[in-house]
Amino acid sequence: MTNNIKEHHNDKEVQYLNLERDVALWRNKLKFVADEIAFYLLLLGSSLIEKTHSNNIDANYLLKEFNNLKEINEFYMNTGRHFQNKLQGMVECDDIQCDNAYLHSYLLFKNKLEKHLDEVRNIKQSTFQYLQKGIEKFIN
């Protein structure tokens, strides 16, 4: 993303542009996570699991986890889109309380999103380990 901040922007506009950039980056991340989840669902549901003689119980557990992540990720994608639209109202704020309300919403969303991305990372890590064990059995 390019830096849209120009010399004529005041502090409030700079803050808005920075928040808008962050939300756009988060939405891009969430879109990629959605693609990853779709890939893992396809992979774990494929015959590869049987061919590697991997534990089907673990595969079913991971499939369930990725299906849950898919729903949660869709929620955050929608929330991010709504938040980005809502953020435009920040420019019209007349006082500090209004600005702080937007910043508070931003920080809440950011914290929840970071927890979601950590959860995605943890489940992907478990999946890597699971697939690695299956592949090692298949190769040896």
N, CA, C and O atoms as CSV, one atom per row, in Angstrom:
chain,resi,resn,atom,element,x,y,z
A,1,MET,N,N,0.836,-1.169,0.000
A,1,MET,CA,C,0.000,0.000,0.000
A,1,MET,C,C,0.884,1.237,0.000
A,1,MET,O,O,1.940,1.285,0.631
A,2,THR,N,N,0.422,2.207,-0.714
A,2,THR,CA,C,1.182,3.445,-0.765
A,2,THR,C,C,0.775,4.346,0.383
A,2,THR,O,O,-0.302,4.210,0.963
A,3,ASN,N,N,1.646,5.246,0.684
A,3,ASN,CA,C,1.386,6.187,1.765
A,3,ASN,C,C,0.604,7.360,1.181
A,3,ASN,O,O,1.137,8.106,0.360
A,4,ASN,N,N,-0.646,7.532,1.590
A,4,ASN,CA,C,-1.516,8.582,1.077
A,4,ASN,C,C,-1.416,9.868,1.870
A,4,ASN,O,O,-2.165,10.810,1.612
A,5,ILE,N,N,-0.519,9.927,2.818
A,5,ILE,CA,C,-0.413,11.103,3.682
A,5,ILE,C,C,0.366,12.190,2.944
A,5,ILE,O,O,1.469,11.966,2.447
A,6,LYS,N,N,-0.241,13.363,2.889
A,6,LYS,CA,C,0.364,14.521,2.222
A,6,LYS,C,C,0.597,15.613,3.253
A,6,LYS,O,O,0.054,15.568,4.357
A,7,GLU,N,N,1.406,16.589,2.885
A,7,GLU,CA,C,1.740,17.670,3.813
A,7,GLU,C,C,0.528,18.465,4.266
A,7,GLU,O,O,0.517,18.986,5.382
A,8,HIS,N,N,-0.492,18.568,3.426
A,8,HIS,CA,C,-1.659,19.379,3.768
A,8,HIS,C,C,-2.628,18.677,4.723
A,8,HIS,O,O,-3.583,19.300,5.186
A,9,HIS,N,N,-2.405,17.406,5.025
A,9,HIS,CA,C,-3.293,16.686,5.940
A,9,HIS,C,C,-3.028,17.110,7.383
A,9,HIS,O,O,-1.883,17.263,7.809
A,10,ASN,N,N,-4.116,17.291,8.113
A,10,ASN,CA,C,-3.967,17.618,9.531
A,10,ASN,C,C,-3.819,16.320,10.325
A,10,ASN,O,O,-3.884,15.226,9.764
A,11,ASP,N,N,-3.620,16.459,11.639
A,11,ASP,CA,C,-3.386,15.287,12.497
A,11,ASP,C,C,-4.539,14.293,12.435
A,11,ASP,O,O,-4.326,13.081,12.394
A,12,LYS,N,N,-5.748,14.813,12.429
A,12,LYS,CA,C,-6.925,13.952,12.402
A,12,LYS,C,C,-6.991,13.155,11.097
A,12,LYS,O,O,-7.311,11.967,11.113
A,13,GLU,N,N,-6.696,13.791,9.993
A,13,GLU,CA,C,-6.707,13.115,8.686
A,13,GLU,C,C,-5.596,12.072,8.601
A,13,GLU,O,O,-5.790,10.998,8.031
A,14,VAL,N,N,-4.450,12.385,9.159
A,14,VAL,CA,C,-3.331,11.439,9.184
A,14,VAL,C,C,-3.723,10.209,9.992
A,14,VAL,O,O,-3.469,9.076,9.582
A,15,GLN,N,N,-4.342,10.443,11.142
A,15,GLN,CA,C,-4.777,9.326,11.975
A,15,GLN,C,C,-5.794,8.467,11.224
A,15,GLN,O,O,-5.701,7.239,11.234
A,16,TYR,N,N,-6.749,9.102,10.585
A,16,TYR,CA,C,-7.757,8.378,9.807
A,16,TYR,C,C,-7.102,7.554,8.697
A,16,TYR,O,O,-7.433,6.383,8.511
A,17,LEU,N,N,-6.182,8.162,7.969
A,17,LEU,CA,C,-5.522,7.457,6.863
A,17,LEU,C,C,-4.730,6.251,7.366
A,17,LEU,O,O,-4.697,5.208,6.714
A,18,ASN,N,N,-4.090,6.400,8.532
A,18,ASN,CA,C,-3.348,5.274,9.107
A,18,ASN,C,C,-4.286,4.147,9.523
A,18,ASN,O,O,-4.006,2.976,9.266
A,19,LEU,N,N,-5.389,4.495,10.159
A,19,LEU,CA,C,-6.364,3.476,10.562
A,19,LEU,C,C,-6.973,2.801,9.338
A,19,LEU,O,O,-7.132,1.580,9.312
A,20,GLU,N,N,-7.304,3.578,8.348
A,20,GLU,CA,C,-7.880,3.023,7.121
A,20,GLU,C,C,-6.899,2.050,6.452
A,20,GLU,O,O,-7.300,0.987,5.978
A,21,ARG,N,N,-5.626,2.417,6.419
A,21,ARG,CA,C,-4.601,1.540,5.838
A,21,ARG,C,C,-4.508,0.235,6.611
A,21,ARG,O,O,-4.429,-0.838,6.013
A,22,ASP,N,N,-4.516,0.319,7.943
A,22,ASP,CA,C,-4.459,-0.886,8.771
A,22,ASP,C,C,-5.630,-1.812,8.488
A,22,ASP,O,O,-5.451,-3.018,8.320
A,23,VAL,N,N,-6.820,-1.249,8.437
A,23,VAL,CA,C,-8.016,-2.065,8.207
A,23,VAL,C,C,-7.965,-2.705,6.824
A,23,VAL,O,O,-8.358,-3.861,6.668
A,24,ALA,N,N,-7.491,-1.979,5.827
A,24,ALA,CA,C,-7.358,-2.547,4.480
A,24,ALA,C,C,-6.354,-3.703,4.481
A,24,ALA,O,O,-6.581,-4.722,3.828
A,25,LEU,N,N,-5.256,-3.551,5.205
A,25,LEU,CA,C,-4.265,-4.631,5.312
A,25,LEU,C,C,-4.860,-5.844,6.019
A,25,LEU,O,O,-4.626,-6.980,5.605
A,26,TRP,N,N,-5.625,-5.613,7.081
A,26,TRP,CA,C,-6.266,-6.717,7.800
A,26,TRP,C,C,-7.236,-7.452,6.886
A,26,TRP,O,O,-7.300,-8.681,6.897
A,27,ARG,N,N,-7.983,-6.699,6.100
A,27,ARG,CA,C,-8.944,-7.337,5.196
A,27,ARG,C,C,-8.212,-8.197,4.159
A,27,ARG,O,O,-8.685,-9.278,3.808
A,28,ASN,N,N,-7.081,-7.731,3.677
A,28,ASN,CA,C,-6.278,-8.535,2.745
A,28,ASN,C,C,-5.764,-9.806,3.418
A,28,ASN,O,O,-5.772,-10.882,2.819
A,29,LYS,N,N,-5.319,-9.671,4.663
A,29,LYS,CA,C,-4.847,-10.833,5.427
A,29,LYS,C,C,-5.972,-11.847,5.603
A,29,LYS,O,O,-5.775,-13.049,5.423
A,30,LEU,N,N,-7.146,-11.350,5.956
A,30,LEU,CA,C,-8.288,-12.236,6.173
A,30,LEU,C,C,-8.703,-12.942,4.884
A,30,LEU,O,O,-9.128,-14.097,4.917
A,31,LYS,N,N,-8.583,-12.266,3.774
A,31,LYS,CA,C,-8.896,-12.898,2.484
A,31,LYS,C,C,-7.912,-14.030,2.215
A,31,LYS,O,O,-8.307,-15.101,1.755
A,32,PHE,N,N,-6.644,-13.798,2.498
A,32,PHE,CA,C,-5.647,-14.848,2.310
A,32,PHE,C,C,-5.893,-16.010,3.265
A,32,PHE,O,O,-5.757,-17.170,2.877
A,33,VAL,N,N,-6.253,-15.709,4.505
A,33,VAL,CA,C,-6.572,-16.757,5.475
A,33,VAL,C,C,-7.755,-17.582,4.967
A,33,VAL,O,O,-7.765,-18.804,5.116
A,34,ALA,N,N,-8.740,-16.929,4.376
A,34,ALA,CA,C,-9.884,-17.653,3.814
A,34,ALA,C,C,-9.423,-18.620,2.719
A,34,ALA,O,O,-9.914,-19.745,2.634
A,35,ASP,N,N,-8.486,-18.180,1.891
A,35,ASP,CA,C,-7.933,-19.057,0.847
A,35,ASP,C,C,-7.165,-20.224,1.465
A,35,ASP,O,O,-7.266,-21.358,0.998
A,36,GLU,N,N,-6.403,-19.940,2.510
A,36,GLU,CA,C,-5.664,-21.001,3.198
A,36,GLU,C,C,-6.617,-22.028,3.816
A,36,GLU,O,O,-6.403,-23.235,3.702
A,37,ILE,N,N,-7.647,-21.544,4.457
A,37,ILE,CA,C,-8.612,-22.446,5.091
A,37,ILE,C,C,-9.250,-23.344,4.045
A,37,ILE,O,O,-9.393,-24.547,4.263
A,38,ALA,N,N,-9.635,-22.772,2.915
A,38,ALA,CA,C,-10.231,-23.570,1.837
A,38,ALA,C,C,-9.241,-24.641,1.364
A,38,ALA,O,O,-9.633,-25.776,1.094
A,39,PHE,N,N,-7.969,-24.278,1.267
A,39,PHE,CA,C,-6.938,-25.240,0.853
A,39,PHE,C,C,-6.819,-26.379,1.871
A,39,PHE,O,O,-6.793,-27.549,1.490
A,40,TYR,N,N,-6.747,-26.045,3.153
A,40,TYR,CA,C,-6.612,-27.080,4.185
A,40,TYR,C,C,-7.837,-27.977,4.249
A,40,TYR,O,O,-7.712,-29.184,4.459
A,41,LEU,N,N,-9.010,-27.405,4.072
A,41,LEU,CA,C,-10.221,-28.230,4.052
A,41,LEU,C,C,-10.178,-29.215,2.884
A,41,LEU,O,O,-10.551,-30.380,3.026
A,42,LEU,N,N,-9.729,-28.743,1.756
A,42,LEU,CA,C,-9.606,-29.618,0.581
A,42,LEU,C,C,-8.542,-30.690,0.815
A,42,LEU,O,O,-8.759,-31.864,0.514
A,43,LEU,N,N,-7.416,-30.289,1.342
A,43,LEU,CA,C,-6.313,-31.212,1.595
A,43,LEU,C,C,-6.692,-32.281,2.614
A,43,LEU,O,O,-6.474,-33.471,2.391
A,44,LEU,N,N,-7.256,-31.848,3.723
A,44,LEU,CA,C,-7.595,-32.794,4.788
A,44,LEU,C,C,-8.760,-33.698,4.405
A,44,LEU,O,O,-8.899,-34.788,4.959
A,45,GLY,N,N,-9.586,-33.272,3.482
A,45,GLY,CA,C,-10.692,-34.088,3.019
A,45,GLY,C,C,-10.336,-34.972,1.832
A,45,GLY,O,O,-11.171,-35.729,1.337
A,46,SER,N,N,-9.089,-34.868,1.381
A,46,SER,CA,C,-8.670,-35.626,0.195
A,46,SER,C,C,-8.233,-37.048,0.576
A,46,SER,O,O,-8.137,-37.398,1.753
A,47,SER,N,N,-7.977,-37.833,-0.439
A,47,SER,CA,C,-7.524,-39.216,-0.221
A,47,SER,C,C,-6.055,-39.269,0.214
A,47,SER,O,O,-5.545,-40.342,0.536
A,48,LEU,N,N,-5.393,-38.147,0.226
A,48,LEU,CA,C,-3.993,-38.089,0.666
A,48,LEU,C,C,-3.851,-38.629,2.088
A,48,LEU,O,O,-2.873,-39.304,2.407
A,49,ILE,N,N,-4.821,-38.331,2.929
A,49,ILE,CA,C,-4.764,-38.766,4.327
A,49,ILE,C,C,-4.737,-40.300,4.386
A,49,ILE,O,O,-3.956,-40.885,5.136
A,50,GLU,N,N,-5.581,-40.926,3.605
A,50,GLU,CA,C,-5.609,-42.394,3.580
A,50,GLU,C,C,-4.322,-42.963,2.999
A,50,GLU,O,O,-3.804,-43.967,3.488
A,51,LYS,N,N,-3.811,-42.322,1.957
A,51,LYS,CA,C,-2.600,-42.808,1.303
A,51,LYS,C,C,-1.373,-42.728,2.203
A,51,LYS,O,O,-0.443,-43.524,2.072
A,52,THR,N,N,-1.379,-41.770,3.109
A,52,THR,CA,C,-0.227,-41.636,4.011
A,52,THR,C,C,-0.439,-42.412,5.301
A,52,THR,O,O,0.392,-42.358,6.207
A,53,HIS,N,N,-1.543,-43.131,5.385
A,53,HIS,CA,C,-1.870,-43.928,6.567
A,53,HIS,C,C,-1.880,-43.074,7.839
A,53,HIS,O,O,-1.458,-43.508,8.911
A,54,SER,N,N,-2.375,-41.850,7.678
A,54,SER,CA,C,-2.465,-40.941,8.823
A,54,SER,C,C,-3.711,-41.260,9.641
A,54,SER,O,O,-4.637,-41.921,9.170
A,55,ASN,N,N,-3.707,-40.784,10.849
A,55,ASN,CA,C,-4.804,-41.005,11.777
A,55,ASN,C,C,-6.037,-40.209,11.318
A,55,ASN,O,O,-6.001,-38.979,11.271
A,56,ASN,N,N,-7.113,-40.909,10.983
A,56,ASN,CA,C,-8.328,-40.244,10.511
A,56,ASN,C,C,-9.018,-39.445,11.603
A,56,ASN,O,O,-9.692,-38.456,11.314
A,57,ILE,N,N,-8.860,-39.857,12.845
A,57,ILE,CA,C,-9.460,-39.105,13.951
A,57,ILE,C,C,-8.844,-37.717,14.017
A,57,ILE,O,O,-9.552,-36.725,14.193
A,58,ASP,N,N,-7.521,-37.647,13.874
A,58,ASP,CA,C,-6.845,-36.350,13.873
A,58,ASP,C,C,-7.282,-35.518,12.668
A,58,ASP,O,O,-7.488,-34.311,12.792
A,59,ALA,N,N,-7.422,-36.146,11.524
A,59,ALA,CA,C,-7.855,-35.427,10.317
A,59,ALA,C,C,-9.261,-34.869,10.512
A,59,ALA,O,O,-9.538,-33.731,10.130
A,60,ASN,N,N,-10.141,-35.658,11.099
A,60,ASN,CA,C,-11.505,-35.182,11.344
A,60,ASN,C,C,-11.524,-34.021,12.330
A,60,ASN,O,O,-12.289,-33.069,12.173
A,61,TYR,N,N,-10.669,-34.114,13.349
A,61,TYR,CA,C,-10.567,-33.013,14.311
A,61,TYR,C,C,-10.102,-31.733,13.609
A,61,TYR,O,O,-10.671,-30.661,13.815
A,62,LEU,N,N,-9.062,-31.858,12.779
A,62,LEU,CA,C,-8.539,-30.686,12.077
A,62,LEU,C,C,-9.560,-30.135,11.084
A,62,LEU,O,O,-9.677,-28.921,10.919
A,63,LEU,N,N,-10.293,-31.025,10.427
A,63,LEU,CA,C,-11.355,-30.568,9.526
A,63,LEU,C,C,-12.393,-29.745,10.292
A,63,LEU,O,O,-12.836,-28.696,9.825
A,64,LYS,N,N,-12.767,-30.227,11.455
A,64,LYS,CA,C,-13.736,-29.513,12.287
A,64,LYS,C,C,-13.181,-28.144,12.681
A,64,LYS,O,O,-13.889,-27.138,12.620
A,65,GLU,N,N,-11.926,-28.114,13.079
A,65,GLU,CA,C,-11.293,-26.848,13.475
A,65,GLU,C,C,-11.261,-25.857,12.314
A,65,GLU,O,O,-11.543,-24.673,12.500
A,66,PHE,N,N,-10.919,-26.334,11.127
A,66,PHE,CA,C,-10.868,-25.441,9.968
A,66,PHE,C,C,-12.262,-24.973,9.560
A,66,PHE,O,O,-12.423,-23.842,9.100
A,67,ASN,N,N,-13.267,-25.824,9.721
A,67,ASN,CA,C,-14.636,-25.385,9.446
A,67,ASN,C,C,-15.058,-24.293,10.420
A,67,ASN,O,O,-15.719,-23.330,10.029
A,68,ASN,N,N,-14.677,-24.440,11.691
A,68,ASN,CA,C,-14.957,-23.388,12.682
A,68,ASN,C,C,-14.206,-22.102,12.333
A,68,ASN,O,O,-14.762,-21.007,12.412
A,69,LEU,N,N,-12.942,-22.248,11.948
A,69,LEU,CA,C,-12.152,-21.077,11.564
A,69,LEU,C,C,-12.761,-20.377,10.355
A,69,LEU,O,O,-12.746,-19.149,10.259
A,70,LYS,N,N,-13.290,-21.165,9.449
A,70,LYS,CA,C,-13.896,-20.589,8.249
A,70,LYS,C,C,-15.040,-19.654,8.638
A,70,LYS,O,O,-15.136,-18.538,8.128
A,71,GLU,N,N,-15.903,-20.109,9.539
A,71,GLU,CA,C,-17.023,-19.279,9.991
A,71,GLU,C,C,-16.525,-18.021,10.708
A,71,GLU,O,O,-17.004,-16.916,10.457
A,72,ILE,N,N,-15.574,-18.210,11.587
A,72,ILE,CA,C,-15.046,-17.078,12.354
A,72,ILE,C,C,-14.353,-16.083,11.418
A,72,ILE,O,O,-14.503,-14.870,11.568
A,73,ASN,N,N,-13.598,-16.605,10.459
A,73,ASN,CA,C,-12.893,-15.738,9.523
A,73,ASN,C,C,-13.878,-14.934,8.674
A,73,ASN,O,O,-13.652,-13.754,8.403
A,74,GLU,N,N,-14.967,-15.574,8.259
A,74,GLU,CA,C,-15.999,-14.863,7.498
A,74,GLU,C,C,-16.598,-13.737,8.341
A,74,GLU,O,O,-16.869,-12.648,7.836
A,75,PHE,N,N,-16.803,-14.013,9.629
A,75,PHE,CA,C,-17.305,-12.981,10.531
A,75,PHE,C,C,-16.351,-11.789,10.555
A,75,PHE,O,O,-16.789,-10.644,10.451
A,76,TYR,N,N,-15.046,-12.053,10.693
A,76,TYR,CA,C,-14.077,-10.961,10.748
A,76,TYR,C,C,-13.952,-10.242,9.415
A,76,TYR,O,O,-13.710,-9.036,9.387
A,77,MET,N,N,-14.111,-10.954,8.324
A,77,MET,CA,C,-14.085,-10.295,7.015
A,77,MET,C,C,-15.258,-9.321,6.900
A,77,MET,O,O,-15.087,-8.189,6.446
A,78,ASN,N,N,-16.443,-9.761,7.310
A,78,ASN,CA,C,-17.615,-8.882,7.277
A,78,ASN,C,C,-17.465,-7.722,8.247
A,78,ASN,O,O,-17.785,-6.580,7.919
A,79,THR,N,N,-16.978,-8.023,9.437
A,79,THR,CA,C,-16.777,-6.977,10.443
A,79,THR,C,C,-15.753,-5.959,9.948
A,79,THR,O,O,-15.930,-4.756,10.141
A,80,GLY,N,N,-14.697,-6.430,9.318
A,80,GLY,CA,C,-13.677,-5.533,8.774
A,80,GLY,C,C,-14.237,-4.617,7.699
A,80,GLY,O,O,-13.906,-3.433,7.645
A,81,ARG,N,N,-15.088,-5.172,6.845
A,81,ARG,CA,C,-15.704,-4.359,5.788
A,81,ARG,C,C,-16.600,-3.284,6.413
A,81,ARG,O,O,-16.547,-2.118,6.022
A,82,HIS,N,N,-17.422,-3.688,7.385
A,82,HIS,CA,C,-18.298,-2.724,8.057
A,82,HIS,C,C,-17.484,-1.689,8.817
A,82,HIS,O,O,-17.814,-0.503,8.812
A,83,PHE,N,N,-16.419,-2.140,9.469
A,83,PHE,CA,C,-15.589,-1.224,10.243
A,83,PHE,C,C,-14.924,-0.206,9.321
A,83,PHE,O,O,-14.828,0.971,9.666
A,84,GLN,N,N,-14.465,-0.648,8.159
A,84,GLN,CA,C,-13.811,0.261,7.224
A,84,GLN,C,C,-14.814,1.327,6.747
A,84,GLN,O,O,-14.467,2.501,6.623
A,85,ASN,N,N,-16.043,0.909,6.486
A,85,ASN,CA,C,-17.070,1.880,6.090
A,85,ASN,C,C,-17.402,2.839,7.242
A,85,ASN,O,O,-17.565,4.041,7.034
A,86,LYS,N,N,-17.498,2.294,8.445
A,86,LYS,CA,C,-17.823,3.088,9.630
A,86,LYS,C,C,-16.716,4.095,9.938
A,86,LYS,O,O,-16.982,5.187,10.440
A,87,LEU,N,N,-15.494,3.725,9.637
A,87,LEU,CA,C,-14.336,4.559,9.947
A,87,LEU,C,C,-14.395,5.915,9.243
A,87,LEU,O,O,-13.809,6.888,9.718
A,88,GLN,N,N,-15.088,5.977,8.131
A,88,GLN,CA,C,-15.208,7.245,7.401
A,88,GLN,C,C,-15.891,8.319,8.247
A,88,GLN,O,O,-15.663,9.512,8.049
A,89,GLY,N,N,-16.731,7.888,9.190
A,89,GLY,CA,C,-17.393,8.831,10.077
A,89,GLY,C,C,-16.435,9.534,11.011
A,89,GLY,O,O,-16.761,10.583,11.567
A,90,MET,N,N,-15.262,8.969,11.187
A,90,MET,CA,C,-14.270,9.568,12.083
A,90,MET,C,C,-13.868,10.959,11.598
A,90,MET,O,O,-13.582,11.841,12.408
A,91,VAL,N,N,-13.847,11.153,10.313
A,91,VAL,CA,C,-13.454,12.442,9.748
A,91,VAL,C,C,-14.425,13.533,10.183
A,91,VAL,O,O,-14.042,14.698,10.286
A,92,GLU,N,N,-15.665,13.167,10.436
A,92,GLU,CA,C,-16.688,14.137,10.806
A,92,GLU,C,C,-16.758,14.401,12.311
A,92,GLU,O,O,-17.572,15.212,12.752
A,93,CYS,N,N,-15.935,13.742,13.091
A,93,CYS,CA,C,-15.956,13.946,14.550
A,93,CYS,C,C,-15.597,15.388,14.882
A,93,CYS,O,O,-14.718,15.999,14.275
A,94,ASP,N,N,-16.328,15.908,15.887
A,94,ASP,CA,C,-16.087,17.288,16.312
A,94,ASP,C,C,-15.312,17.383,17.614
A,94,ASP,O,O,-14.786,18.442,17.955
A,95,ASP,N,N,-15.243,16.274,18.340
A,95,ASP,CA,C,-14.607,16.347,19.653
A,95,ASP,C,C,-13.779,15.096,19.936
A,95,ASP,O,O,-13.815,14.110,19.199
A,96,ILE,N,N,-13.046,15.178,21.017
A,96,ILE,CA,C,-12.147,14.099,21.426
A,96,ILE,C,C,-12.926,12.834,21.760
A,96,ILE,O,O,-12.462,11.736,21.453
A,97,GLN,N,N,-14.090,12.955,22.375
A,97,GLN,CA,C,-14.883,11.779,22.740
A,97,GLN,C,C,-15.248,10.966,21.508
A,97,GLN,O,O,-15.179,9.737,21.522
A,98,CYS,N,N,-15.630,11.646,20.460
A,98,CYS,CA,C,-15.986,10.966,19.212
A,98,CYS,C,C,-14.757,10.255,18.639
A,98,CYS,O,O,-14.833,9.090,18.249
A,99,ASP,N,N,-13.626,10.963,18.592
A,99,ASP,CA,C,-12.381,10.356,18.111
A,99,ASP,C,C,-12.018,9.131,18.944
A,99,ASP,O,O,-11.640,8.089,18.409
A,100,ASN,N,N,-12.137,9.273,20.255
A,100,ASN,CA,C,-11.792,8.170,21.151
A,100,ASN,C,C,-12.712,6.972,20.961
A,100,ASN,O,O,-12.278,5.829,21.105
A,101,ALA,N,N,-13.965,7.218,20.644
A,101,ALA,CA,C,-14.889,6.111,20.387
A,101,ALA,C,C,-14.423,5.300,19.178
A,101,ALA,O,O,-14.456,4.070,19.207
A,102,TYR,N,N,-13.996,5.975,18.130
A,102,TYR,CA,C,-13.480,5.272,16.954
A,102,TYR,C,C,-12.181,4.539,17.273
A,102,TYR,O,O,-11.982,3.401,16.849
A,103,LEU,N,N,-11.306,5.194,18.017
A,103,LEU,CA,C,-10.036,4.554,18.391
A,103,LEU,C,C,-10.291,3.336,19.273
A,103,LEU,O,O,-9.623,2.312,19.130
A,104,HIS,N,N,-11.242,3.446,20.172
A,104,HIS,CA,C,-11.596,2.322,21.045
A,104,HIS,C,C,-12.112,1.147,20.201
A,104,HIS,O,O,-11.707,0.004,20.413
A,105,SER,N,N,-12.995,1.428,19.258
A,105,SER,CA,C,-13.512,0.386,18.359
A,105,SER,C,C,-12.381,-0.246,17.562
A,105,SER,O,O,-12.335,-1.464,17.386
A,106,TYR,N,N,-11.479,0.584,17.089
A,106,TYR,CA,C,-10.329,0.119,16.319
A,106,TYR,C,C,-9.476,-0.839,17.155
A,106,TYR,O,O,-9.102,-1.918,16.693
A,107,LEU,N,N,-9.174,-0.432,18.388
A,107,LEU,CA,C,-8.326,-1.258,19.246
A,107,LEU,C,C,-9.010,-2.567,19.636
A,107,LEU,O,O,-8.356,-3.608,19.709
A,108,LEU,N,N,-10.313,-2.525,19.887
A,108,LEU,CA,C,-11.048,-3.760,20.178
A,108,LEU,C,C,-10.997,-4.713,18.996
A,108,LEU,O,O,-10.725,-5.903,19.156
A,109,PHE,N,N,-11.260,-4.186,17.813
A,109,PHE,CA,C,-11.220,-5.013,16.609
A,109,PHE,C,C,-9.815,-5.575,16.394
A,109,PHE,O,O,-9.650,-6.753,16.079
A,110,LYS,N,N,-8.820,-4.733,16.565
A,110,LYS,CA,C,-7.432,-5.154,16.393
A,110,LYS,C,C,-7.077,-6.299,17.342
A,110,LYS,O,O,-6.479,-7.289,16.919
A,111,ASN,N,N,-7.438,-6.173,18.613
A,111,ASN,CA,C,-7.126,-7.215,19.596
A,111,ASN,C,C,-7.831,-8.523,19.270
A,111,ASN,O,O,-7.225,-9.592,19.341
A,112,LYS,N,N,-9.100,-8.444,18.915
A,112,LYS,CA,C,-9.851,-9.655,18.565
A,112,LYS,C,C,-9.282,-10.295,17.307
A,112,LYS,O,O,-9.165,-11.518,17.224
A,113,LEU,N,N,-8.932,-9.475,16.336
A,113,LEU,CA,C,-8.372,-9.988,15.095
A,113,LEU,C,C,-7.022,-10.665,15.331
A,113,LEU,O,O,-6.745,-11.717,14.754
A,114,GLU,N,N,-6.193,-10.071,16.168
A,114,GLU,CA,C,-4.888,-10.674,16.476
A,114,GLU,C,C,-5.067,-12.028,17.157
A,114,GLU,O,O,-4.316,-12.962,16.877
A,115,LYS,N,N,-6.045,-12.145,18.041
A,115,LYS,CA,C,-6.321,-13.438,18.685
A,115,LYS,C,C,-6.777,-14.457,17.647
A,115,LYS,O,O,-6.358,-15.614,17.676
A,116,HIS,N,N,-7.628,-14.025,16.741
A,116,HIS,CA,C,-8.095,-14.916,15.672
A,116,HIS,C,C,-6.915,-15.388,14.811
A,116,HIS,O,O,-6.805,-16.576,14.506
A,117,LEU,N,N,-6.048,-14.473,14.426
A,117,LEU,CA,C,-4.902,-14.841,13.588
A,117,LEU,C,C,-3.938,-15.756,14.342
A,117,LEU,O,O,-3.318,-16.629,13.735
A,118,ASP,N,N,-3.804,-15.568,15.654
A,118,ASP,CA,C,-2.994,-16.489,16.465
A,118,ASP,C,C,-3.614,-17.881,16.466
A,118,ASP,O,O,-2.909,-18.883,16.354
A,119,GLU,N,N,-4.932,-17.935,16.594
A,119,GLU,CA,C,-5.622,-19.229,16.575
A,119,GLU,C,C,-5.439,-19.919,15.224
A,119,GLU,O,O,-5.206,-21.127,15.161
A,120,VAL,N,N,-5.544,-19.156,14.164
A,120,VAL,CA,C,-5.317,-19.707,12.821
A,120,VAL,C,C,-3.905,-20.278,12.735
A,120,VAL,O,O,-3.706,-21.386,12.238
A,121,ARG,N,N,-2.938,-19.522,13.218
A,121,ARG,CA,C,-1.537,-19.953,13.184
A,121,ARG,C,C,-1.337,-21.236,13.986
A,121,ARG,O,O,-0.612,-22.131,13.552
A,122,ASN,N,N,-1.971,-21.332,15.146
A,122,ASN,CA,C,-1.829,-22.532,15.981
A,122,ASN,C,C,-2.422,-23.764,15.295
A,122,ASN,O,O,-1.819,-24.837,15.321
A,123,ILE,N,N,-3.575,-23.621,14.693
A,123,ILE,CA,C,-4.197,-24.751,14.012
A,123,ILE,C,C,-3.391,-25.143,12.776
A,123,ILE,O,O,-3.256,-26.327,12.470
A,124,LYS,N,N,-2.863,-24.162,12.076
A,124,LYS,CA,C,-2.005,-24.480,10.931
A,124,LYS,C,C,-0.745,-25.209,11.392
A,124,LYS,O,O,-0.293,-26.141,10.726
A,125,GLN,N,N,-0.178,-24.797,12.518
A,125,GLN,CA,C,1.007,-25.466,13.066
A,125,GLN,C,C,0.691,-26.922,13.381
A,125,GLN,O,O,1.473,-27.812,13.048
A,126,SER,N,N,-0.446,-27.171,14.020
A,126,SER,CA,C,-0.860,-28.551,14.308
A,126,SER,C,C,-1.044,-29.346,13.018
A,126,SER,O,O,-0.700,-30.526,12.950
A,127,THR,N,N,-1.585,-28.694,12.008
A,127,THR,CA,C,-1.798,-29.370,10.721
A,127,THR,C,C,-0.467,-29.681,10.052
A,127,THR,O,O,-0.300,-30.759,9.482
A,128,PHE,N,N,0.466,-28.765,10.112
A,128,PHE,CA,C,1.800,-29.032,9.555
A,128,PHE,C,C,2.413,-30.267,10.199
A,128,PHE,O,O,2.929,-31.149,9.513
A,129,GLN,N,N,2.348,-30.319,11.529
A,129,GLN,CA,C,2.923,-31.456,12.249
A,129,GLN,C,C,2.208,-32.748,11.873
A,129,GLN,O,O,2.848,-33.777,11.657
A,130,TYR,N,N,0.896,-32.692,11.798
A,130,TYR,CA,C,0.108,-33.864,11.437
A,130,TYR,C,C,0.470,-34.357,10.032
A,130,TYR,O,O,0.691,-35.550,9.824
A,131,LEU,N,N,0.526,-33.438,9.083
A,131,LEU,CA,C,0.843,-33.815,7.704
A,131,LEU,C,C,2.290,-34.295,7.573
A,131,LEU,O,O,2.577,-35.220,6.813
A,132,GLN,N,N,3.185,-33.671,8.310
A,132,GLN,CA,C,4.587,-34.077,8.254
A,132,GLN,C,C,4.749,-35.516,8.726
A,132,GLN,O,O,5.484,-36.287,8.108
A,133,LYS,N,N,4.081,-35.887,9.804
A,133,LYS,CA,C,4.152,-37.267,10.295
A,133,LYS,C,C,3.639,-38.235,9.247
A,133,LYS,O,O,4.251,-39.279,9.022
A,134,GLY,N,N,2.534,-37.912,8.606
A,134,GLY,CA,C,1.964,-38.764,7.574
A,134,GLY,C,C,2.859,-38.892,6.364
A,134,GLY,O,O,3.002,-39.976,5.797
A,135,ILE,N,N,3.463,-37.785,5.967
A,135,ILE,CA,C,4.370,-37.809,4.811
A,135,ILE,C,C,5.615,-38.606,5.143
A,135,ILE,O,O,6.090,-39.382,4.314
A,136,GLU,N,N,6.157,-38.427,6.352
A,136,GLU,CA,C,7.352,-39.180,6.745
A,136,GLU,C,C,7.079,-40.672,6.716
A,136,GLU,O,O,7.937,-41.446,6.291
A,137,LYS,N,N,5.887,-41.098,7.163
A,137,LYS,CA,C,5.520,-42.527,7.116
A,137,LYS,C,C,5.444,-42.999,5.664
A,137,LYS,O,O,5.866,-44.109,5.341
A,138,PHE,N,N,4.920,-42.176,4.826
A,138,PHE,CA,C,4.736,-42.522,3.422
A,138,PHE,C,C,6.078,-42.652,2.703
A,138,PHE,O,O,6.255,-43.525,1.854
A,139,ILE,N,N,7.010,-41.784,3.049
A,139,ILE,CA,C,8.326,-41.783,2.406
A,139,ILE,C,C,9.182,-42.943,2.905
A,139,ILE,O,O,9.912,-43.561,2.131
A,140,ASN,N,N,9.090,-43.231,4.178
A,140,ASN,CA,C,9.963,-44.274,4.769
A,140,ASN,C,C,9.452,-45.619,4.494
A,140,ASN,O,O,10.057,-46.607,4.913
